[in-house]
Protein backbone atom coordinates (compact mmCIF):
# COMPACT_ATOMS: atom_id res chain seq x y z
CA UNK A 1 0.00 0.00 0.00
CA UNK A 2 2.83 2.39 0.82
CA UNK A 3 4.47 1.74 -2.54
CA UNK A 4 1.26 2.57 -4.40
CA UNK A 5 0.78 5.75 -2.38
CA UNK A 6 4.37 6.79 -3.13
CA UNK A 7 3.98 6.05 -6.83
CA UNK A 8 0.71 7.97 -7.00
CA UNK A 9 2.31 10.87 -5.14
CA UNK A 10 5.25 10.93 -7.55
CA UNK A 11 2.97 10.91 -10.59
CA UNK A 12 0.81 13.65 -9.10
CA UNK A 13 3.94 15.67 -8.36
CA UNK A 14 5.01 15.42 -12.02
CA UNK A 15 1.55 16.47 -13.25
CA UNK A 16 1.50 19.36 -10.76
CA UNK A 17 4.91 20.57 -11.92
CA UNK A 18 3.82 20.51 -15.58
CA UNK A 19 0.61 22.32 -14.71
CA UNK A 20 2.60 24.87 -12.72
CA UNK A 21 4.89 25.46 -15.69
CA UNK A 22 1.92 26.02 -17.99
CA UNK A 23 0.33 28.34 -15.41
CA UNK A 24 3.52 30.42 -15.13
CA UNK A 25 3.69 30.71 -18.91
CA UNK A 26 0.06 31.84 -18.97
CA UNK A 27 0.75 34.38 -16.21
CA UNK A 28 3.60 35.89 -18.22
CA UNK A 29 1.19 36.90 -20.95
CA UNK A 30 -0.95 39.59 -19.35
CA UNK A 31 -4.01 38.74 -21.43
CA UNK A 32 -4.13 35.16 -20.05
CA UNK A 33 -3.34 36.17 -16.45
CA UNK A 34 -6.92 35.43 -15.25
CA UNK A 35 -6.52 31.86 -16.54
CA UNK A 36 -2.98 31.39 -15.22
CA UNK A 37 -3.65 32.37 -11.60
CA UNK A 38 -6.34 29.72 -10.90
CA UNK A 39 -4.17 27.11 -12.62
CA UNK A 40 -1.23 28.14 -10.45
CA UNK A 41 -3.42 27.75 -7.35
CA UNK A 42 -4.51 24.30 -8.55
CA UNK A 43 -0.89 23.30 -9.13
CA UNK A 44 -0.03 24.41 -5.59
CA UNK A 45 -2.85 22.30 -4.14
CA UNK A 46 -1.73 19.32 -6.21
CA UNK A 47 1.83 19.71 -4.88
CA UNK A 48 0.50 19.60 -1.33
CA UNK A 49 -1.56 16.49 -2.03
CA UNK A 50 1.35 14.74 -3.72
CA UNK A 51 3.65 15.43 -0.76
CA UNK A 52 1.02 14.10 1.67
CA UNK A 53 0.72 10.96 -0.44
CA UNK A 54 4.48 10.37 -0.37
CA UNK A 55 4.82 10.89 3.39
CA UNK A 56 4.08 8.12 5.89
CA UNK A 57 0.53 8.20 7.23
CA UNK A 58 1.61 9.17 10.76
CA UNK A 59 3.40 12.24 9.43
CA UNK A 60 0.76 13.21 6.87
CA UNK A 61 -2.21 12.89 9.28
CA UNK A 62 -0.89 13.32 12.83
CA UNK A 63 -4.27 14.22 14.35
CA UNK A 64 -6.05 11.16 12.95
CA UNK A 65 -3.22 8.89 14.04
CA UNK A 66 -3.17 10.34 17.56
CA UNK A 67 -6.95 9.80 17.82
CA UNK A 68 -6.50 6.17 16.76
CA UNK A 69 -3.73 5.69 19.32
CA UNK A 70 -5.84 7.31 22.06
CA UNK A 71 -8.81 5.08 21.25
CA UNK A 72 -6.57 2.02 21.37
CA UNK A 73 -5.11 3.05 24.75
CA UNK A 74 -8.60 3.74 26.11
CA UNK A 75 -9.76 0.26 25.08
CA UNK A 76 -6.73 -1.30 26.76
CA UNK A 77 -7.33 0.75 29.92
CA UNK A 78 -10.97 -0.33 29.95
CA UNK A 79 -9.99 -3.99 29.69
CA UNK A 80 -7.49 -3.62 32.53
CA UNK A 81 -10.08 -1.82 34.67
CA UNK A 82 -12.67 -4.55 34.03
CA UNK A 83 -10.26 -7.36 34.96
CA UNK A 84 -9.08 -5.52 38.09
CA UNK A 85 -12.68 -4.70 39.02
CA UNK A 86 -13.76 -8.32 38.59
CA UNK A 87 -10.84 -9.52 40.71
CA UNK A 88 -11.65 -6.98 43.45
CA UNK A 89 -15.33 -7.93 43.39
CA UNK A 90 -14.46 -11.62 43.80
CA UNK A 91 -12.09 -10.82 46.64
CA UNK A 92 -14.68 -8.68 48.46
CA UNK A 93 -17.36 -11.28 47.86
CA UNK A 94 -15.16 -14.00 49.34
CA UNK A 95 -14.33 -11.83 52.35
CA UNK A 96 -18.03 -11.08 52.95
CA UNK A 97 -18.87 -14.78 52.89
CA UNK A 98 -16.13 -15.47 55.45
CA UNK A 99 -17.44 -12.69 57.65
CA UNK A 100 -21.01 -14.00 57.51
CA UNK A 101 -19.80 -17.48 58.44
CA UNK A 102 -17.78 -16.12 61.32
CA UNK A 103 -20.43 -13.83 62.79
CA UNK A 104 -23.63 -15.19 61.44
Buried (B, 14 or more C-beta within 10 A) or exposed (E): EEEEBBEBBEEBBEBBBEBBEBBEEBBEEEEBEEBBEEBBEBBBEBBEBBBBBBBEBEEBBEEEBEEEEEEEEEEEEEEEEEEEEEEEEEEEEEEEEEEEEEEE
